[in-house]
Amino acid sequence: MSGFEPALAEIVGERNVLTDDDAMAGYLVDWMGRYTGIADAVVRPRTVDEVAAVMKVAAAAKIQVCIQGGNTGLVGGSVPPATADGRRRIVLSTARMTDLDEVDPIGRCVGAQAGATIAAIDAHAAVHGLMFPVDLASRDSATAGGVVATNAGGIRMIRHGNTRAAICGIEAVRADGDVLRRWSPLVKDNVGYDIPGLLAGSEGTLAIITRVLFRLVGPPVATVVVVAALERVADALTLIGRAREAGLVIEAAEFMTREGVDLVGEHGSRRPVSTPAPYHLLLEVSGAGDTETAVVDLLDDAEGIVDAVLEPGPARALWEIRESHTEAIARATTTPVVKLDVSFPIRSLPHAIAELQDLPGHLDVACRPILFGHIGDGNIHVNLLDVPVEATDAVTDAVFGIVARLGGSISAEHGIGRAKTAWIRLGRSPTDLATMRAIKDALDPQSLLNPGVLFG
């Protein structure tokens, strides 16, 4: 080791400062293989004090710090920049920071270090009959710090809100190495700025999240899961609305197209219904009384249903159809998938989905759109397979043009990262962006944290 690495090794131990190219390789590429970066070292602290000490060294030497959790993001924000700009740079991995505090079953909250996975937090809560309200298909690898940094939504957002809604308190290390701790289980605590809410969605550009105090919720007593094959997108929205009118609680509402279901079926998952249809809705509901009978009555009265199947929750086989989409898509494309996480006003979804499906013909680009996502909150995951590399920006432009025209957002739940910085003005006004920049400059005046993320 040479230069600043010995100082870091004194803090975290020599074995936790990686400088060998082979040892660092897995930290310098995202899980999709789409984004790669360059760093002088990878540092793996275990405690908040170690993170603070690392950041003191970085601040004194003006070393850029790229924060990485589970590395499951879709916008390149979890890997360092791919170009060298003359500044020294490290990756700070929270992989060793996996502690979980004791669950408070009365206050319904639990503290978790930034590297604890969503699955681990949920399993820890389950011992006390509670559950973590944020759930993602990447639950086994996505981490507490990562879901807060991106303000992740996931499949339970329609019921429990996004990650920001699940935060009671936060511990973070500022760019100067000082530790900020806003830690309170109080339901009401209205003293000053909402710092935890500010850090949620900040994508590691304002501070390094080291521990989070999360709100927990009680699981539904029983649920019923339905997969309905439908003729139109509007039929899915109508079915969700009528379920609410019937007094059912919507736990999840997930949208899939025939192309996506067929693709998942080709890779070994059981097809949910026997009759093909253009669209599929996975609906998980709970309610008082005989929920299954209420769902059967709902389906009998609904229009536009070609076929349907229902099972008592958790209905893993039905959920597998939805959660296998990402893996099946990754295996079926000849070029890196263009993955765009966007949202639309719910009323605009039928028009938006039709435009997105027509995109290849409109652009005269031979690619395959696979759409799925959280239809109950307007969030659609646009996956474009077999896109010629030279057409990537044109295809992205076209998708974001549809989003902007229909009043949507270019980032629903995965952030801006590095992938969307060129388009951020589609979602924020100049004054809004200037305000964000002022906050960044105030908290990180040397621009040390996550260079290139969010602001480009």
Secondary structure, 3 states (H helix, E strand, C coil): CCCCHHHHHHHHCHHHEECCHHHHHHHCECCCCCCECCCCEEECCCCHHHHHHHHHHHHHHCCEEEEECCCCCCCCCCCCCCCCCCCCEEEEECCCCCCECCCECCCCEEEEECCCEHHHHHHHHHCCCCECCCCCCCCCCCEHHHHHHHCCCCCCHHHHCCHHHHEEEEEEECCCCCEEEECCCCCCCCCCCCHHHHHCCCCCCCCEEEEEEEECECCCCCEEEEEEEECCHHHHHHHHHHHHHCCCEEEEEEEEEHHHHHHHHHCCCCCCCCCCCCEEEEEEEECCCCHHHHHHHHHHHCCCEEEEEEEECCCHHHHHHHHCHHHHHHHHCCCCCEEEEEECCHHHHHHHHHHHHCHHHHHCCCCEEEEEEEHHHCEEEEEEECCCHHHHHHHHHHHHHHHHHCCCECCCCCCCCCCCHHHHHHCCCHHHHHHHHHHHHHHCCCCCECCCCCCC
